[in-house]
Structures are given as C-alpha cells and as structure tokens.
Amino acid sequence: MARKKVTIIGAGMTGGAMAERLIELDICDVVLQDDPQFAGTMHHGKALDESQAAVWRGFSTRISATDGWDDTADSDVVICTAGAPRKPGMSREELLNGNAEIVRVKIEAAAKVSPNAVLVVFSNPMDAMCHVAMKASGFPRERVIGQGGMLDSARYRYFVADAVGVSPLDVHGYVIGGHTDTTMVPVVSQTRVGGVPLTDLLPQDQIDALVARSMRGGAEIGELLKVGSAYYAPSAATIAMVKSVLLDQRRLMPCSVLHQGEYGINGVFSGTVCQLGEGGIQRTFELPLSDDEKSRVVAAAEATRAQVALLN
C-alpha cells in the first residue's frame, strides 16, 4: 500500500514548520515545493536537514524537495502557503492581488498532477485566496478549505485559558467569520470552560479585552518579531487539519468553506465549524449565535465578497 503524500507549497518559516510537525507524526511522506527564483535551494536544504532528524525523532516517513511538480503527483493533501507574508503594520487585504497571482499559478500546477487532492489554503488574504484556489483547481467545495479559523480559535482559546487559569485543552470555543483583524468573530456566547459558560467566569470588560487581543493576535506577534510573521501556532493549526483528513478523524474544526446557506450566506468563503475527514469537508455546523454575533458573521462574508470582486 502506497504511503499517503502531502505537498507543502512554499518552504518559508511556516512551510518548514508545517513539514517538521507533519513528518514527526509519521503518517505520510512530505514534499516541499518552492520556486528556486525566490527560494534558491532553501527548500532542498530544509528537506535534507529535517530528514536527518529521523534518527532521534523516530519517524520513517520521507521528506523531499522539488522545484517542479512531477514529484508532487498524486498528493492526498496540498497545503498552499505561497505568497508574501504580512509585514508589521500591513493588513492582510493589502496582499490581495499580488498573492492571488502566485496562488493561481501554484494551484493550477498542483491540481493538474494531483486531481483528487484536498487543498488547504494558508495564503493571505485567506478567505479570498480560497476563491482563487477553487477557481484555479476546479475542485468542489468539499476539497478547498481555508485554515484561518483554526489559528484564530487557537489564539482565542489560549487567551481565555490564561485569563481563567486553566489548561487550553479545557477551553471550548470557536472563532468564525473572516480571517482578518476586523472580520473574525470569537463566539463568546458559546464559549465554555470545563462546560461552564465563559460569561459566568469573567466580567464583561475582561472578556472584551481578550476578544480584542485575539482579533489582533497576528499583528501583535508581527510587531514583536519585527521581521516576518507567526509560524509556530499557524503550523500546528494547519497540521491538525491535515491529520484529521489523512486519518479520517472526522474532527470538528473552524475552517473557511464556501457557504451554501450557513447563517443565510451563499457563494462566499467564510469560517464556520466543519467536520474534516477523508475527502475533506464532510459536514458543516452552524453555531447558535447571538444577534450581534450573527450580524458580524454576515458582515464578514460580505467583506470577503467585496474583496473577491477586486481580484484581477
């Protein structure tokens, strides 16, 4: 039986961290794909370096690098990290058309040799790039997934756990809507800590503060790093999705999906809770939202729709 295969497009800090997390799971082979015009031989170096960790980390999966696409053929999952990262002070929206052209070219090539793959889109602005990826690949809704809500929810759950003084594992809450500093929607009304509503544990002003910090979580890290953007938490969030697809774990995860009636939204990528397993998105779930949360989720989808209209 052939090993499963995952291609990671883009071998920067995030792509490299994703590869490291994935090969140590020992569930698939990994191919790092990048353009030597921009990456030089960096992706080949990272693949060799990570391969040599196998002796002490105890994995048998293979990681390789390629400048082209033949070695990526028949991938089960393709993760697209390609594109310029945000710089301090830059919004995700400012990246729109430059990254759209990169994503379009990369996804067309990847889909041609891996026509049955599940696409996981990491490139920013993420919701709009999902539209680009879907059009470039011709793939159905179930096999084009944006990861933004996974990262946003990780940040939100961490801040909640820190404020309450519990393990992040015992915080259950989702961030849905858009993957931007202004359109993401932490669903406070449905957040639970060990089954207890968050609103029973913290005063409203403290909840408002951690929500605001969650919404600019990426910007805060960018300001602290000075150069580049976050990659530890983003890689963990993305590989959790990939693992659920490869192993058919059927986990419920907040992801960007082409909405088909969820929250009354149609024809635009936005975040909601999805069941991920073999074949990609198996089901979607609508959270019971407060009126304010519902209006913000709808507004987030309309903001993405407006972005998509600006694509060249």
Secondary structure, 3 states (H helix, E strand, C coil): CCCCEEEEECCCHHHHHHHHHHHCCCCCEEEEECCHHHHCCHHHHHHHHHHCCHHHHCCCCCEEEECCCHHHCCCCEEEECCCCCCCCCCCHHHHHHHHHHHHHHHHHHHHHHCCCCEEEECCCCHHHHHHHHHHHHCCCHHHEEECHHHHHHHHHHHHHHHHHCCCHHHEECCEEECCCCCCEEECHHHCEECCEEHHHCCCHHHHHHHHHHHHCHHHHHHHHHCCCCCCHHHHHHHHHHHHHHHCCCCEEEEEEEEEECHHHCEEEEEEEEEEEECCEEEEEECCCCCHHHHHHHHHHHHHHHHHHHCCC
